[in-house]
């Protein structure tokens, strides 16, 4: 069994520390869409890992870039929207950031991952 990661320090804008500490009480890879809100930013897709393994910010990923302010990889919504194949671009971004996270964290990917199930 994996040991628990260090307690999350909190301080996430718009998210109470008690929620943050519970949500990050185990290793996690997260990806999604940020429309804006409590933090001023243009809409973007994001991907991160907690706790962040050494070398994650320097990882080579498809299309996105690591944002030091947010502590995660970001890909501008406008860039995806303007792409010839937005679905493919977004999938490549999410897959490449997950691959970097899981490999650097030395997760047992064979035990964790499954083939997608058709809807």
ZAROKOL-909195 format. One record per residue: residue number from 1; residue in three letters; chain; x, y, z of N, C-alpha, C, O, CB in turn. Coordinates in steps of 0.1 Angstrom, whole numbers, plus 2048, in hexadecimal, padded with zeros to 3 digits. Glycine has a CB too. Example, Ala and Ser with C-alpha at 12.3 -4.5 7.8 and 13.67 -1.06 7.14 Angstrom:
2
+------+------+-------+-----+-----+-----+------+------+------+-----+-----+-----+-----+-----+-----+------+------+------+
| resi | resn | chain | n.u | n.v | n.w | ca.u | ca.v | ca.w | c.u | c.v | c.w | o.u | o.v | o.w | cb.u | cb.v | cb.w |
+------+------+-------+-----+-----+-----+------+------+------+-----+-----+-----+-----+-----+-----+------+------+------+
|    1 |  ala |     A | 884 | 7C7 | 84E |  87B |  7D3 |  84E | 884 | 7DF | 84E | 88E | 7DF | 855 |  871 |  7D3 |  85A |
|    2 |  ser |     A | 880 | 7EA | 847 |  889 |  7F5 |  847 | 881 | 800 | 84F | 886 | 80B | 850 |  88D |  7FA |  839 |
+------+------+-------+-----+-----+-----+------+------+------+-----+-----+-----+-----+-----+-----+------+------+------+
This chain:
119
+------+------+-------+-----+-----+-----+------+------+------+-----+-----+-----+-----+-----+-----+------+------+------+
| resi | resn | chain | n.u | n.v | n.w | ca.u | ca.v | ca.w | c.u | c.v | c.w | o.u | o.v | o.w | cb.u | cb.v | cb.w |
+------+------+-------+-----+-----+-----+------+------+------+-----+-----+-----+-----+-----+-----+------+------+------+
|    1 |  unk |     A | 808 | 7F4 | 800 |  800 |  800 |  800 | 809 | 80C | 800 | 813 | 80D | 807 |  7F6 |  800 |  80C |
|    2 |  unk |     A | 805 | 816 | 7F9 |  80C |  823 |  7F8 | 80A | 82B | 805 | 800 | 82A | 80B |  808 |  82B |  7EC |
|    3 |  unk |     A | 815 | 832 | 809 |  814 |  83B |  814 | 80C | 847 | 810 | 80D | 84B | 804 |  822 |  83E |  81A |
|    4 |  unk |     A | 806 | 84E | 81A |  7FF |  85A |  817 | 808 | 865 | 813 | 813 | 866 | 819 |  7F6 |  85E |  823 |
|    5 |  unk |     A | 804 | 86E | 80A |  80D |  879 |  807 | 80D | 883 | 812 | 804 | 882 | 81B |  808 |  880 |  7FA |
|    6 |  unk |     A | 816 | 88D | 812 |  816 |  897 |  81D | 809 | 89F | 81C | 802 | 8A0 | 811 |  822 |  8A0 |  81B |
|    7 |  unk |     A | 804 | 8A4 | 827 |  7F8 |  8AC |  828 | 7F9 | 8B8 | 81F | 803 | 8BF | 81F |  7F6 |  8B1 |  837 |
|    8 |  unk |     A | 7EF | 8BA | 817 |  7EF |  8C5 |  80D | 7EF | 8D2 | 815 | 7E9 | 8D3 | 820 |  7E2 |  8C5 |  804 |
|    9 |  unk |     A | 7F7 | 8DC | 811 |  7F9 |  8E8 |  818 | 7EC | 8F1 | 818 | 7EC | 8FB | 820 |  805 |  8F0 |  813 |
|   10 |  unk |     A | 7E3 | 8EF | 80F |  7D7 |  8F7 |  80E | 7DB | 904 | 806 | 7E4 | 904 | 7FF |  7D2 |  8FB |  81C |
|   11 |  unk |     A | 7D2 | 90E | 808 |  7D5 |  91B |  801 | 7D0 | 91B | 7F3 | 7D5 | 924 | 7EB |  7E3 |  91E |  802 |
|   12 |  unk |     A | 7C7 | 912 | 7EF |  7C2 |  912 |  7E1 | 7B7 | 91D | 7E1 | 7AD | 91C | 7E8 |  7BD |  904 |  7DD |
|   13 |  unk |     A | 7B8 | 927 | 7D8 |  7AD |  931 |  7D7 | 79F | 92B | 7D5 | 79D | 923 | 7CC |  7B0 |  93B |  7CC |
|   14 |  unk |     A | 796 | 92F | 7DE |  788 |  92B |  7DC | 785 | 91D | 7E1 | 77A | 918 | 7E0 |  784 |  92C |  7CE |
|   15 |  unk |     A | 78F | 916 | 7E8 |  78D |  909 |  7ED | 792 | 908 | 7FB | 79D | 90A | 7FE |  795 |  8FE |  7E4 |
|   16 |  unk |     A | 788 | 905 | 804 |  78C |  905 |  813 | 797 | 8FA | 815 | 797 | 8F0 | 80F |  780 |  902 |  81B |
|   17 |  unk |     A | 7A1 | 8FE | 81E |  7AC |  8F5 |  821 | 7A7 | 8E7 | 825 | 7AD | 8DD | 822 |  7B5 |  8FB |  82B |
|   18 |  unk |     A | 79C | 8E6 | 82D |  797 |  8D9 |  832 | 793 | 8D0 | 826 | 795 | 8C4 | 827 |  78B |  8DB |  83C |
|   19 |  unk |     A | 78E | 8D6 | 81C |  78A |  8CE |  810 | 797 | 8CA | 808 | 798 | 8BF | 804 |  780 |  8D7 |  807 |
|   20 |  unk |     A | 7A0 | 8D4 | 807 |  7AC |  8D1 |  7FF | 7B4 | 8C5 | 806 | 7B8 | 8BC | 7FF |  7B5 |  8DD |  7FF |
|   21 |  unk |     A | 7B5 | 8C6 | 813 |  7BD |  8BB |  81A | 7B6 | 8AE | 819 | 7BD | 8A4 | 818 |  7BE |  8BF |  829 |
|   22 |  unk |     A | 7A9 | 8AD | 819 |  7A2 |  8A0 |  817 | 7A3 | 89B | 809 | 7A6 | 890 | 806 |  793 |  8A2 |  81B |
|   23 |  unk |     A | 7A2 | 8A4 | 7FF |  7A2 |  8A1 |  7F1 | 7B0 | 89C | 7ED | 7B1 | 893 | 7E4 |  79E |  8AC |  7E8 |
|   24 |  unk |     A | 7BA | 8A1 | 7F3 |  7C8 |  89D |  7F0 | 7CE | 894 | 7FB | 7DA | 896 | 7FE |  7D0 |  8A9 |  7EE |
|   25 |  unk |     A | 7C6 | 88C | 801 |  7CC |  883 |  80B | 7D2 | 876 | 805 | 7D7 | 86E | 80D |  7C1 |  87F |  815 |
|   26 |  unk |     A | 7D2 | 875 | 7F8 |  7D8 |  86A |  7F1 | 7DE | 870 | 7E4 | 7DB | 87B | 7E1 |  7CE |  85E |  7EE |
|   27 |  unk |     A | 7E6 | 868 | 7DD |  7EC |  86D |  7D1 | 7E0 | 86F | 7C7 | 7D6 | 868 | 7C7 |  7F6 |  863 |  7CB |
|   28 |  unk |     A | 7E2 | 879 | 7BE |  7D7 |  87C |  7B5 | 7DD | 882 | 7A8 | 7E6 | 88A | 7A9 |  7CD |  885 |  7BB |
|   29 |  unk |     A | 7D7 | 87F | 79D |  7DA |  886 |  790 | 7CC | 88B | 78C | 7C2 | 884 | 78C |  7E0 |  87C |  785 |
|   30 |  unk |     A | 7CC | 898 | 789 |  7BF |  89F |  786 | 7C1 | 8A7 | 779 | 7CB | 8AD | 776 |  7BB |  8A8 |  791 |
|   31 |  unk |     A | 7B6 | 8A7 | 771 |  7B6 |  8AE |  765 | 7A8 | 8B4 | 763 | 79E | 8AD | 767 |  7BB |  8A6 |  758 |
|   32 |  unk |     A | 7A7 | 8BF | 75D |  799 |  8C5 |  75A | 79A | 8D2 | 754 | 7A3 | 8D6 | 74D |  792 |  8C6 |  768 |
|   33 |  unk |     A | 78F | 8DA | 756 |  78D |  8E7 |  74F | 78B | 8F1 | 75A | 783 | 8EF | 763 |  781 |  8E7 |  745 |
|   34 |  unk |     A | 792 | 8FD | 758 |  790 |  908 |  761 | 78A | 913 | 759 | 790 | 919 | 750 |  79E |  90C |  768 |
|   35 |  unk |     A | 77E | 917 | 75D |  777 |  922 |  756 | 77A | 930 | 75B | 776 | 93A | 755 |  768 |  920 |  756 |
|   36 |  unk |     A | 781 | 930 | 766 |  784 |  93D |  76C | 77D | 93E | 77A | 777 | 934 | 77E |  780 |  949 |  763 |
|   37 |  unk |     A | 77D | 949 | 780 |  776 |  94A |  78D | 77E | 951 | 797 | 782 | 95D | 795 |  772 |  93C |  792 |
|   38 |  unk |     A | 781 | 94A | 7A2 |  788 |  951 |  7AD | 796 | 955 | 7A9 | 79C | 95E | 7B0 |  789 |  948 |  7B9 |
|   39 |  unk |     A | 79C | 94F | 79F |  7A9 |  953 |  79A | 7A8 | 959 | 78C | 7A2 | 952 | 783 |  7B3 |  947 |  79B |
|   40 |  unk |     A | 7AD | 965 | 78A |  7AB |  96B |  77D | 7B4 | 963 | 773 | 7C1 | 963 | 774 |  7AF |  97A |  77D |
|   41 |  unk |     A | 7AE | 95E | 769 |  7B6 |  957 |  75E | 7AC | 954 | 753 | 7A0 | 953 | 754 |  7BB |  949 |  764 |
|   42 |  unk |     A | 7B2 | 953 | 747 |  7AA |  94F |  73B | 7A7 | 940 | 73D | 7AE | 939 | 744 |  7B2 |  952 |  72E |
|   43 |  unk |     A | 79C | 93C | 737 |  798 |  92E |  739 | 7A3 | 924 | 734 | 7A9 | 927 | 72A |  78B |  92B |  731 |
|   44 |  unk |     A | 7A5 | 919 | 73B |  7B0 |  910 |  737 | 7AD | 902 | 73C | 7A5 | 900 | 745 |  7BD |  915 |  73C |
|   45 |  unk |     A | 7B3 | 8F8 | 736 |  7B3 |  8EB |  73A | 7BF | 8E9 | 743 | 7C9 | 8EF | 741 |  7B2 |  8E0 |  72E |
|   46 |  unk |     A | 7BE | 8E0 | 74D |  7C9 |  8DE |  756 | 7CC | 8D0 | 759 | 7C3 | 8C7 | 757 |  7C7 |  8E6 |  763 |
|   47 |  unk |     A | 7D8 | 8CD | 75E |  7DC |  8C0 |  762 | 7E7 | 8C1 | 76D | 7F0 | 8C8 | 76B |  7E0 |  8B7 |  756 |
|   48 |  unk |     A | 7E5 | 8BA | 778 |  7EF |  8BA |  782 | 7EF | 8AD | 78A | 7E6 | 8A4 | 788 |  7ED |  8C5 |  78C |
|   49 |  unk |     A | 7F9 | 8AB | 792 |  7FB |  89F |  79B | 7FE | 8A5 | 7A9 | 805 | 8AF | 7AB |  806 |  896 |  796 |
|   50 |  unk |     A | 7F9 | 89D | 7B3 |  7FC |  8A0 |  7C1 | 7FF | 893 | 7C8 | 7F7 | 88A | 7C7 |  7F1 |  8A8 |  7C8 |
|   51 |  unk |     A | 80A | 892 | 7D0 |  815 |  89C |  7D0 | 81D | 89C | 7C3 | 81E | 892 | 7BD |  81E |  899 |  7DC |
|   52 |  unk |     A | 822 | 8A8 | 7C0 |  829 |  8A9 |  7B4 | 837 | 8A3 | 7B4 | 83F | 8A7 | 7BC |  82A |  8B8 |  7B0 |
|   53 |  unk |     A | 83A | 899 | 7AC |  847 |  893 |  7AC | 851 | 89C | 7A5 | 84E | 8A5 | 79D |  847 |  885 |  7A4 |
|   54 |  unk |     A | 85E | 89A | 7A9 |  869 |  8A2 |  7A3 | 869 | 8A0 | 794 | 866 | 895 | 78F |  876 |  89D |  7A9 |
|   55 |  unk |     A | 86B | 8AB | 78D |  86C |  8AB |  77F | 85F | 8AD | 777 | 85F | 8AE | 76B |  871 |  89E |  77A |
|   56 |  unk |     A | 853 | 8AD | 77E |  846 |  8AE |  778 | 845 | 8BB | 770 | 841 | 8BB | 764 |  83B |  8AD |  782 |
|   57 |  unk |     A | 849 | 8C7 | 776 |  848 |  8D3 |  76E | 850 | 8D4 | 761 | 84D | 8DB | 758 |  84C |  8DF |  777 |
|   58 |  unk |     A | 85B | 8CC | 761 |  863 |  8CC |  755 | 85F | 8C1 | 74B | 866 | 8C0 | 740 |  872 |  8CA |  759 |
|   59 |  unk |     A | 855 | 8BA | 74D |  851 |  8AF |  744 | 84D | 8B4 | 737 | 848 | 8BF | 736 |  845 |  8A7 |  74A |
|   60 |  unk |     A | 850 | 8AD | 72C |  84C |  8B0 |  71F | 83E | 8AB | 71D | 83C | 89F | 71E |  856 |  8AA |  714 |
|   61 |  unk |     A | 835 | 8B4 | 71B |  827 |  8B0 |  719 | 822 | 8B6 | 70C | 828 | 8BF | 706 |  81E |  8B4 |  724 |
|   62 |  unk |     A | 817 | 8B0 | 707 |  811 |  8B5 |  6FA | 809 | 8C2 | 6FD | 800 | 8C2 | 705 |  808 |  8AA |  6F4 |
|   63 |  unk |     A | 80D | 8CC | 6F5 |  805 |  8D8 |  6F4 | 805 | 8E2 | 700 | 806 | 8EE | 6FD |  7F7 |  8D5 |  6F1 |
|   64 |  unk |     A | 805 | 8DD | 70C |  804 |  8E6 |  717 | 812 | 8EB | 71C | 81C | 8E9 | 716 |  7FD |  8E0 |  722 |
|   65 |  unk |     A | 811 | 8F3 | 727 |  81D |  8F8 |  72E | 81B | 8F7 | 73D | 80F | 8F8 | 741 |  821 |  906 |  729 |
|   66 |  unk |     A | 826 | 8F6 | 744 |  824 |  8F6 |  753 | 823 | 905 | 757 | 82B | 90D | 754 |  830 |  8EF |  75A |
|   67 |  unk |     A | 819 | 908 | 760 |  817 |  915 |  765 | 81B | 915 | 773 | 815 | 90F | 77C |  808 |  91A |  763 |
|   68 |  unk |     A | 826 | 91D | 777 |  82B |  91D |  784 | 821 | 923 | 78E | 820 | 91F | 79A |  838 |  925 |  785 |
|   69 |  unk |     A | 819 | 92D | 78A |  80F |  933 |  793 | 805 | 929 | 797 | 801 | 928 | 7A3 |  808 |  93F |  78C |
|   70 |  unk |     A | 7FF | 921 | 78E |  7F5 |  917 |  791 | 7FB | 90A | 796 | 7F4 | 902 | 79C |  7EC |  915 |  785 |
|   71 |  unk |     A | 808 | 907 | 793 |  80E |  8FB |  796 | 809 | 8EF | 78F | 809 | 8E4 | 794 |  80D |  8F8 |  7A5 |
|   72 |  unk |     A | 806 | 8F1 | 782 |  800 |  8E6 |  77A | 802 | 8E9 | 76B | 806 | 8F5 | 768 |  7F1 |  8E5 |  77D |
|   73 |  unk |     A | 800 | 8DF | 763 |  801 |  8E1 |  755 | 7F4 | 8E8 | 750 | 7E9 | 8E4 | 755 |  803 |  8D4 |  74D |
|   74 |  unk |     A | 7F4 | 8F1 | 747 |  7E8 |  8F8 |  742 | 7E9 | 8F8 | 733 | 7F3 | 8F8 | 72C |  7E7 |  906 |  748 |
|   75 |  unk |     A | 7DD | 8F8 | 72D |  7DB |  8F9 |  71F | 7CF | 903 | 71C | 7C4 | 900 | 721 |  7D9 |  8EB |  718 |
|   76 |  unk |     A | 7D2 | 90E | 716 |  7C7 |  918 |  714 | 7BC | 913 | 70C | 7BD | 90C | 702 |  7CD |  924 |  70D |
|   77 |  unk |     A | 7B0 | 916 | 711 |  7A3 |  912 |  70A | 7A3 | 917 | 6FC | 79F | 910 | 6F3 |  797 |  917 |  712 |
|   78 |  unk |     A | 7A8 | 924 | 6FA |  7A8 |  92A |  6ED | 7B1 | 922 | 6E3 | 7AE | 921 | 6D8 |  7AD |  938 |  6EE |
|   79 |  unk |     A | 7BC | 91D | 6E8 |  7C5 |  915 |  6E0 | 7BE | 908 | 6DC | 7C0 | 904 | 6D0 |  7D2 |  912 |  6E8 |
|   80 |  unk |     A | 7B7 | 902 | 6E5 |  7B0 |  8F5 |  6E1 | 7A5 | 8F8 | 6D7 | 7A3 | 8F1 | 6CD |  7AA |  8EE |  6EE |
|   81 |  unk |     A | 79E | 902 | 6DA |  793 |  906 |  6D1 | 797 | 909 | 6C3 | 790 | 906 | 6B9 |  78B |  912 |  6D7 |
|   82 |  unk |     A | 7A3 | 90F | 6C1 |  7A8 |  912 |  6B4 | 7AF | 907 | 6AD | 7B3 | 908 | 6A1 |  7B2 |  91E |  6B6 |
|   83 |  unk |     A | 7B1 | 8FC | 6B4 |  7B8 |  8F0 |  6AE | 7B0 | 8EA | 6A3 | 7A4 | 8EA | 6A3 |  7BC |  8E6 |  6B9 |
|   84 |  unk |     A | 7B7 | 8E4 | 699 |  7B1 |  8DC |  68E | 7A8 | 8D1 | 694 | 79E | 8CD | 68F |  7BB |  8D7 |  684 |
|   85 |  unk |     A | 7AE | 8CA | 69E |  7A7 |  8BF |  6A5 | 7A7 | 8C1 | 6B4 | 7B0 | 8BB | 6BB |  7AE |  8B1 |  6A1 |
|   86 |  unk |     A | 79E | 8C9 | 6B9 |  79E |  8CC |  6C8 | 79E | 8C0 | 6D1 | 7A5 | 8BF | 6DB |  793 |  8D5 |  6CB |
|   87 |  unk |     A | 796 | 8B6 | 6CD |  795 |  8AA |  6D5 | 7A2 | 8A3 | 6D6 | 7A6 | 89F | 6E1 |  78A |  8A0 |  6CF |
|   88 |  unk |     A | 7A9 | 8A1 | 6CB |  7B6 |  89B |  6CB | 7C0 | 8A3 | 6D3 | 7C8 | 89D | 6DB |  7BB |  899 |  6BD |
|   89 |  unk |     A | 7C0 | 8B0 | 6D2 |  7CA |  8B8 |  6D9 | 7C8 | 8B7 | 6E8 | 7D1 | 8B5 | 6EF |  7C8 |  8C7 |  6D5 |
|   90 |  unk |     A | 7BB | 8B7 | 6EC |  7B8 |  8B7 |  6FA | 7BC | 8A9 | 700 | 7C1 | 8A8 | 70B |  7AA |  8BA |  6FD |
|   91 |  unk |     A | 7B9 | 89E | 6F9 |  7BC |  891 |  6FD | 7CB | 88F | 6FE | 7D0 | 889 | 708 |  7B6 |  886 |  6F3 |
|   92 |  unk |     A | 7D3 | 894 | 6F5 |  7E1 |  893 |  6F5 | 7E7 | 89B | 701 | 7F0 | 896 | 708 |  7E7 |  899 |  6E8 |
|   93 |  unk |     A | 7E1 | 8A7 | 704 |  7E6 |  8AE |  710 | 7E3 | 8A6 | 71C | 7EC | 8A5 | 725 |  7DE |  8BC |  710 |
|   94 |  unk |     A | 7D7 | 8A2 | 71E |  7D3 |  89A |  72A | 7DB | 88D | 72C | 7E0 | 88A | 737 |  7C4 |  897 |  72B |
|   95 |  unk |     A | 7DD | 886 | 721 |  7E4 |  879 |  722 | 7F3 | 87C | 725 | 7F9 | 874 | 72D |  7E2 |  872 |  714 |
|   96 |  unk |     A | 7F9 | 885 | 71E |  807 |  888 |  720 | 80A | 88D | 72E | 814 | 889 | 734 |  80C |  892 |  716 |
|   97 |  unk |     A | 801 | 895 | 734 |  804 |  89A |  742 | 801 | 88E | 74C | 809 | 88D | 756 |  7FA |  8A6 |  745 |
|   98 |  unk |     A | 7F7 | 886 | 749 |  7F5 |  87A |  752 | 801 | 871 | 751 | 806 | 86C | 75B |  7E8 |  873 |  74E |
|   99 |  unk |     A | 806 | 86E | 745 |  811 |  865 |  743 | 81D | 86A | 74B | 824 | 863 | 752 |  815 |  864 |  734 |
|  100 |  unk |     A | 820 | 877 | 74A |  82C |  87D |  751 | 82A | 87B | 760 | 833 | 877 | 767 |  82D |  88C |  74D |
|  101 |  unk |     A | 81E | 87F | 765 |  81B |  87E |  773 | 81C | 86F | 779 | 823 | 86D | 782 |  80D |  883 |  776 |
|  102 |  unk |     A | 816 | 866 | 772 |  816 |  858 |  777 | 823 | 852 | 776 | 827 | 84A | 77F |  80C |  850 |  76E |
|  103 |  unk |     A | 82B | 855 | 76C |  839 |  84F |  76A | 842 | 855 | 775 | 849 | 84E | 77B |  83E |  852 |  75C |
|  104 |  unk |     A | 842 | 862 | 777 |  84B |  869 |  780 | 847 | 865 | 78F | 850 | 864 | 797 |  84A |  878 |  77F |
|  105 |  unk |     A | 83A | 862 | 791 |  836 |  85E |  79F | 838 | 84F | 7A1 | 836 | 84A | 7AC |  827 |  862 |  7A1 |
|  106 |  unk |     A | 83C | 848 | 796 |  83E |  83A |  797 | 832 | 832 | 79B | 832 | 828 | 7A3 |  84A |  836 |  7A0 |
|  107 |  unk |     A | 826 | 836 | 795 |  81A |  82F |  798 | 81A | 822 | 791 | 820 | 820 | 786 |  80E |  837 |  793 |
|  108 |  unk |     A | 813 | 818 | 796 |  811 |  80B |  790 | 806 | 80C | 785 | 7FB | 809 | 788 |  80E |  7FF |  79A |
|  109 |  unk |     A | 80A | 811 | 77A |  800 |  814 |  76F | 7F8 | 808 | 76B | 7EC | 809 | 768 |  807 |  81B |  764 |
|  110 |  unk |     A | 7FE | 7FD | 76A |  7F7 |  7F0 |  766 | 7EC | 7ED | 770 | 7E1 | 7E8 | 76C |  801 |  7E4 |  765 |
|  111 |  unk |     A | 7EE | 7F0 | 77C |  7E3 |  7ED |  786 | 7D9 | 7F8 | 787 | 7CD | 7F6 | 78B |  7EA |  7EC |  794 |
|  112 |  unk |     A | 7DC | 804 | 782 |  7D3 |  810 |  783 | 7CB | 812 | 777 | 7BF | 817 | 778 |  7DB |  81C |  787 |
|  113 |  unk |     A | 7D0 | 80F | 76B |  7CA |  814 |  75F | 7C1 | 809 | 758 | 7C5 | 7FD | 759 |  7D4 |  819 |  755 |
|  114 |  unk |     A | 7B7 | 80D | 752 |  7AE |  804 |  74A | 7AC | 80A | 73C | 7AD | 816 | 73A |  7A1 |  802 |  752 |
|  115 |  unk |     A | 7A8 | 802 | 733 |  7A4 |  807 |  726 | 797 | 80E | 727 | 78E | 80A | 72F |  7A3 |  7FB |  71C |
|  116 |  unk |     A | 795 | 819 | 71F |  788 |  820 |  720 | 77C | 816 | 71D | 77E | 80D | 715 |  788 |  82C |  716 |
|  117 |  unk |     A | 771 | 819 | 723 |  765 |  811 |  721 | 75C | 819 | 718 | 75A | 825 | 71A |  75E |  80D |  72E |
|  118 |  unk |     A | 757 | 812 | 70E |  74E |  819 |  704 | 742 | 81E | 70B | 73D | 817 | 714 |  74A |  810 |  6F8 |
|  119 |  unk |     A | 73C | 82A | 708 |  730 |  82F |  70E | 724 | 826 | 70B | 719 | 829 | 710 |  72D |  83D |  70A |
+------+------+-------+-----+-----+-----+------+------+------+-----+-----+-----+-----+-----+-----+------+------+------+
